[in-house]
Every structure is written in structure tokens, then in C-alpha cells.
Amino acid sequence: MDLREYQEKAAETDQVPGTEGDALIVPLLGMAGEAASLLVEYKKRIRDGEAHRLFREQISEELGDLLWYVANLASKFNLDLDDIATENLRKTQRRWLAVGPGGPVATMPLLFDEGLAETEQFPRAMVAEIGDSSDGRGVATATLKIDGESIGHKLRDNAYEDDGYRFHDVFHLGNIALLGWSPTLRGLMHKKRRSDPIVDDVEDGGRAIVIDEGIAAFVFDYARRNNFLEGVSRVDYELLRTIGNLTQGFEVAVRSPAEWEHAILTSTAVWRDIRERGGGRIRLDLREREFVVLPD
């Protein structure tokens, strides 16, 4: 029996038909009740061990009841259970199965500017140098050079405390190396794709740059509130969902949550190293998707 057939047959046994009021409250409460029943059965398993001989049968029954309520709610909201299951698998596979032994498997295209003139491409390999100094007022500032060329302006923390935000270009650099994307640095490096006016306006334009900067600030703040992800191997899915929503409609939307997570964790680790050193050199290899701090 497939999910669509199950949903149709489950609807035939609905004792509170309709799409308003109690017709919705009953299956919602039913789902909560069945979830609680699952916990009760597991509690018995912990308490009684092998003496709870009906454990598997009871779990099967509770899961079946839970499935009925899921199907019932899907019908009441005019949703197809088969479509729900398909979309859920797509989401979870992009979140988890995209990760291989060496990290996330790249979605395509690997490089968004492949095939264009070199003047419109990110260099496939480069060395970025982050400098740390202070201005005339004694305020800490950071500078960025790529392959010896100064990029952008000096950056400050713009905060009452020294939190290292001045080094946030590390996140843009990490996104280039691991995702092939940073409208902010593409513009500062004079690599905008002007040969295609639409791509230049949409992918490399002001709106994309604002989103790029917003994501960098958002990720930095998330890391700051979580001990800069020291010893962390996963990030909250809500963070990845928000980034996915912000990048909808742009080329980087093809990147999976697993790829974003890898970029966030790797870039934050590089940021921690750069902050501790007070600057440093970073190697980027876009084809190999490498982003590492070079020895002093």
C-alpha cells in the first residue's frame, strides 16, 4: 500500500469530518496523545526490560495510530501525504546525505562563474592576508589583501567590546572557497560578471550584496552567542533554514544545508585562529574546496 492509497482509506474512517473547529482539534490532540503513548511504552521498556514482551507490538500500534492522524490532518488541509513524504525526504537528504567522508558533496554547478573570462572569475586559488592594527584613535582595525592586492576598506568591530567582528571578511572568503559565492567580495575584487547584464544586476548587484553582508553578520552573531562554535560539530537547523530563505532566487540557493553548515563551521574555525593570531594568511582553493590558515 502506498501513502496516497493509505490516506484515502484513512479518510473513510474519519469520525469527525470537516475542516473547521473540532474536526481539526481532534486529530491534533490525537497526535499529541499518541506521541505521549510512545513515551509511556518506552518508559515501561526501561522499567521492565525484556519483561515488557509486547514492546514492539505496542510501538507498532502507536506508530500506526500516529500515522492515521497525520494522514487525517493532511486530508483536512488538502495536502497529499505522498507529496509530504517526498518533500521531507528531499529536505532531509540535502541536510544529511549530502555529507561524505571528506565533507559535504558539492551541488552543481561547482563554480558559478565557470566558462567566463578570467576578469569575471574568482581566482581558483588565492592567498588572503588579514592584518590587524589600530587607527589613530587606538581603535582596532583589520585589513584584507588577496594575492598582495588590498581589498576594500579597513574594518572595525563597530561595537563597544572587542568581539573580533572586524575579521568577518573571513566568512566571505570561506563562502567563496566552499560555496563559490560572495557578491560582496566579487564586487570589491572587480570580478563582477558585466558580460551578462542580468547576472550583473541580480547575482552581483546591491540586493545580493546586502544579503551576503546580512548573512555574514547573522552567522557571526550566532557564533558569538555560542562560544564561537568551539567544539561544535552541528549548527541549528533554524539558522540554515533562515539562510535558505534569504538566498532564495539567487544562484547560491542550490547549495545544500549541509554545505552551508560545513562553510559556517570551517569559516568560524578559521576566524578563531585568525583572531587568536591577530591576523594571518589563508589559502583558498575553489576547485578542491579548501579553506585553511597557513603557518606563520
Secondary structure, 3 states (H helix, E strand, C coil): CCHHHHHHHHHCCCCCCCCCCHHHHHHHHHHHHHHHHHHHHHHHHHHHHHHCCCHHHHHHHHHHHHHHHHHHHHHHCCCCHHHHHHHHHHHHHHHHHCEECCEECCCCCCCCCCCCCHHHCCCCEEEEEEEEEECCCCCEEEEEEECCEECCCCECCCCCCCCCHHHCHHHHHHHHHHHCCCHHHHHHCCCCCCCCHHHHHHCCCHHHHHHHHHHHHHHHHHHHCCHHHCCCCCCCHHHHHHHHHHCCCCHHHHCCHHHHHHHHHHHHHHHHHHHHHCCEEEEEECCCCEEEECCC
